[in-house]
Amino acid sequence: MIHQSSIIDQKAKIGKNVKIGPFCFVGPQVQLNEGVELISNVHIEGNTKIGKGTKIFPFASIGTVPQDLKYKGESNSLEIGENNVIREYVTINPGTEGGGGKTVIGNNCLLMISSHIAHDCNIGNNVVIANNVPLGGHVTIEDSVVIGGNSAVQQFTRIGRLAMIGGMTGVLKDVIPFGLSFGNRNYLRGINIIGLKRKKYDNKKIMELDKAYKKIFSSKNLHENLSKINGEYKGNDLVTEVTNFIAKDKKRPICTPQSEQ
């Protein structure tokens, strides 16, 4: 069902049971898969693919050119997965040559009012980004992350799986998987134990992770601390995920507890 006031380019690919309300614009390279719904006044352009069942609310702007002064019109794309909810005034930009040319959003995400996903971001599944949260370019958000309202995430930052960012937090440093991060300039407040329990993780593994966390952040030299616990929690995949995250990119600053900053 397409409202007569909307402008849909003849080259756009529109799947089955797509609903397009009043005053929407869909460009020639856009692909809307089965069951996508545009409520009204939604603008989608560029090489943009939107997965089935995604619902987009009024005044969202999807696929417009990146806000990057280095962008010179090179080929790029934006891929949005299935069953996402994209609320009013959300803006999402495609990639640039410097970041692989692609912005990716996974499945079952909630992007609340006025959030912004910049060029070359990679967003996992089941992510919640609250109102008025901008992500800078090249940000990586892993699965099941929650970012509180009015926070801001600096370019190139990584946020690990199941981490939680408190409202009004300035995220300048990478946040480990399962971390709780708060503050005007973000610091760690511990492990997201409640989130882990909700995901039905074994209590023994959670307690071991909490112990490992205290050892990893016992001093400022994180990589030296990692070497000290090497093999101590070999059978705990949660600890392994955290240590791998820290070791993966030694050039990136890691968010630490406030006493260590």
C-alpha positions in Angstrom: 0.0 0.0 0.0 1.5 3.3 -1.2 -0.1 6.6 -0.4 -0.7 8.8 -3.5 1.2 11.7 -2.1 4.4 9.8 -1.7 7.2 9.9 -4.4 8.6 6.4 -5.2 11.2 6.2 -7.9 10.3 3.6 -10.5 13.8 1.9 -10.1 13.3 1.4 -6.3 12.7 -2.2 -5.2 9.6 -2.5 -3.1 8.9 -5.9 -1.5 5.6 -7.6 -0.6 3.3 -6.0 1.9 5.3 -2.8 2.2 3.3 0.2 3.6 4.3 3.7 2.6 2.3 6.5 4.2 1.8 10.1 3.1 4.6 12.4 1.9 7.4 9.9 1.8 10.3 9.9 -0.7 12.1 6.7 -1.8 15.0 7.0 -4.2 16.1 4.9 -7.2 18.7 2.7 -5.4 16.6 2.0 -2.4 15.4 -1.6 -1.5 12.5 -2.0 0.9 12.0 -5.7 1.8 8.8 -7.4 2.8 6.7 -5.8 5.5 8.7 -2.6 5.8 6.5 0.3 7.0 7.1 4.0 6.4 4.6 5.9 8.6 4.7 9.3 6.8 7.2 12.0 5.8 10.1 9.6 5.6 13.0 10.3 3.3 15.2 7.4 2.0 17.8 7.8 -0.7 21.2 6.4 -1.8 22.2 2.7 -2.1 20.1 1.7 0.9 18.6 -1.7 1.8 16.1 -2.0 4.6 15.3 -5.5 6.0 11.8 -7.0 6.4 9.5 -5.8 9.1 11.4 -2.6 9.9 9.2 0.3 10.9 10.2 3.9 10.3 8.5 6.9 11.9 7.9 10.4 10.5 10.7 12.8 9.5 13.5 10.1 9.6 16.2 10.8 7.0 17.9 7.6 5.8 20.8 7.2 3.4 21.6 10.9 2.7 25.3 11.7 2.0 27.8 11.4 4.9 28.6 14.4 7.0 32.3 13.9 6.3 34.4 16.6 4.5 36.5 13.9 2.9 33.5 12.4 1.1 33.8 13.2 -2.6 30.8 11.3 -4.0 32.4 7.8 -4.1 30.2 4.7 -4.2 28.8 3.8 -0.8 26.0 1.9 0.9 23.7 1.5 3.9 22.3 -1.8 5.1 19.6 -1.9 7.8 18.5 -5.4 9.0 15.2 -6.8 10.0 12.5 -5.8 12.5 14.1 -2.6 13.5 12.2 0.4 14.9 13.5 3.8 13.7 11.7 6.7 15.5 11.1 10.3 14.6 13.9 12.5 13.3 16.5 9.7 13.2 19.3 10.3 10.7 21.5 7.5 9.3 24.3 8.0 6.8 26.0 5.6 4.4 29.7 4.8 4.5 32.8 6.5 3.0 35.9 5.3 1.2 37.9 5.7 4.4 35.7 3.3 6.3 35.0 0.6 3.8 32.1 2.4 2.1 29.4 0.8 4.2 27.2 1.6 7.3 25.6 -1.5 8.8 22.7 -1.9 11.3 21.7 -5.3 12.5 18.3 -6.8 13.5 15.8 -5.9 16.2 17.3 -2.5 17.1 15.5 0.4 18.6 16.7 3.8 17.5 14.9 6.4 19.5 13.9 10.0 18.6 16.7 12.2 17.1 19.5 9.7 17.3 22.1 9.8 14.6 24.1 7.0 13.1 27.1 8.5 11.2 29.1 7.1 8.2 30.8 3.7 8.5 29.2 2.7 11.8 28.6 -0.9 12.5 25.7 -1.6 14.8 24.9 -5.2 16.0 21.6 -6.8 16.9 19.2 -5.9 19.7 20.8 -2.6 20.3 18.9 0.3 22.0 20.0 3.8 21.3 17.9 6.3 23.3 16.8 9.9 22.4 19.2 12.5 21.1 22.3 10.2 21.0 24.7 10.9 18.1 27.3 8.3 17.0 30.4 9.7 15.3 31.8 8.0 12.2 33.4 4.5 12.3 31.8 3.6 15.7 31.3 -0.1 16.4 28.4 -1.1 18.7 28.2 -4.9 19.5 25.0 -6.9 20.2 22.6 -6.0 23.0 24.2 -2.7 24.0 22.0 0.0 25.6 23.0 3.7 25.3 21.1 6.1 27.6 19.6 9.4 26.4 21.6 12.5 25.5 24.9 10.6 25.5 27.4 11.1 22.7 29.8 8.6 21.2 33.1 9.8 19.7 34.3 8.6 16.3 36.1 5.3 16.1 34.9 4.2 19.6 34.0 0.5 20.2 31.3 -0.6 22.7 31.4 -4.3 23.6 28.5 -6.7 23.8 25.9 -6.2 26.5 27.5 -3.1 27.7 25.3 -0.3 29.2 26.0 3.4 28.8 24.3 5.7 31.3 22.4 8.8 30.2 24.3 12.0 29.4 27.6 10.2 29.1 30.4 11.4 26.8 31.9 8.2 25.4 35.5 8.9 24.4 37.1 5.5 25.3 36.2 2.0 24.3 33.9 0.2 26.7 34.5 -3.5 27.4 31.8 -6.2 26.8 29.4 -6.3 29.8 30.7 -3.0 31.1 28.7 -0.3 32.9 29.9 3.2 31.8 28.9 6.6 33.0 30.1 10.2 33.4 30.7 13.4 31.6 33.8 11.7 30.3 33.1 8.0 30.5 34.4 5.7 33.2 33.6 2.1 34.2 31.4 1.4 37.2 31.6 -2.4 37.0 30.0 -5.3 35.2 26.5 -5.3 33.9 25.5 -8.2 36.2 21.8 -7.6 35.9 22.0 -7.7 32.1 24.0 -11.0 32.2 21.4 -12.6 34.5 18.6 -11.5 32.2 20.5 -13.3 29.4 20.5 -16.5 31.6 24.2 -16.7 31.9 25.5 -19.1 34.6 26.0 -17.4 38.0 29.4 -19.0 38.5 30.6 -17.5 35.2 29.3 -14.1 36.1 31.1 -14.2 39.5 34.3 -15.3 37.8 33.9 -12.4 35.3 33.5 -10.0 38.2 36.7 -11.3 39.8 38.6 -11.1 36.5 37.3 -7.5 36.0 38.9 -6.4 39.3 42.2 -8.0 38.4 42.3 -6.6 34.9 41.6 -3.1 36.1 43.8 -3.3 39.3 46.3 -1.0 37.7 46.6 1.3 34.6 48.7 -1.3 32.7 45.8 -3.3 31.3 47.9 -5.4 28.9 50.3 -6.4 31.7 47.4 -7.3 33.9 45.9 -9.5 31.1 49.2 -11.4 30.9 49.0 -12.1 34.7 45.6 -13.7 34.5 46.4 -15.6 31.3 44.8 -19.1 31.5 43.3 -18.5 35.0 39.8 -18.3 33.5 40.4 -20.5 30.5 36.9 -22.1 30.6 35.0 -18.8 31.0 33.9 -17.5 27.6 32.7 -14.2 29.2 36.2 -13.4 30.5 37.7 -14.5 27.2 35.5 -12.1 25.3 36.6 -9.2 27.5 40.3 -10.0 27.2 40.1 -10.4 23.5 38.3 -7.1 23.2 41.1 -5.3 25.1 43.8 -7.0 23.2 42.3 -6.6 19.7 43.3 -2.9 19.3 46.1 -1.7 21.5 46.0 1.8 19.9 42.5 2.5 21.2 42.0 3.9 24.8 40.0 1.6 27.1 37.5 3.0 29.5 38.6 2.3 33.1 37.2 2.7 36.6 37.2 6.3 37.8 40.0 5.8 40.3 42.3 4.8 37.5 41.8 7.8 35.3 
